[in-house]
Amino acid sequence: EEYTALIKNNTWTLVYLPPNRQAIDCKWVFGIKENANGTINKYKAILVAHWTMHQLDIHNAILNGLLDETIYMLQPPGFDSPDSSLVCKMNKALYVAVV
């Protein structure tokens, strides 16, 4: 579901990485949502970008989903692209792990 939603929402566009730019890494994080009685309700997956930041405006960068900066991300693990040298130019924000 998460993967389909990212594609459907036009979260990124595949492009060649411009000179003098770096692409950030990403990974899938998996979890299990349980019912109150401890039984499994559903399995969850979320794509998280690893991004070293020195300053962050939460309202602009994450909550609105729109980006003020041009950000490039490596293709997510398991993403089916015919050209593995392409990177994702982010159109919208992902969940971000600040490191």
Number of C-alpha atoms within 10 A of each C-alpha: 8 12 14 8 10 15 11 9 10 11 17 20 14 18 13 14 17 10 6 5 10 13 16 16 14 20 15 14 10 10 10 12 12 12 10 8 7 8 10 11 12 10 10 12 13 16 18 18 20 16 16 11 9 7 6 10 8 9 10 13 17 16 12 11 14 16 14 10 9 9 18 24 21 20 22 18 10 8 9 9 12 7 10 12 12 17 23 20 20 19 19 18 20 20 14 15 13 12 8
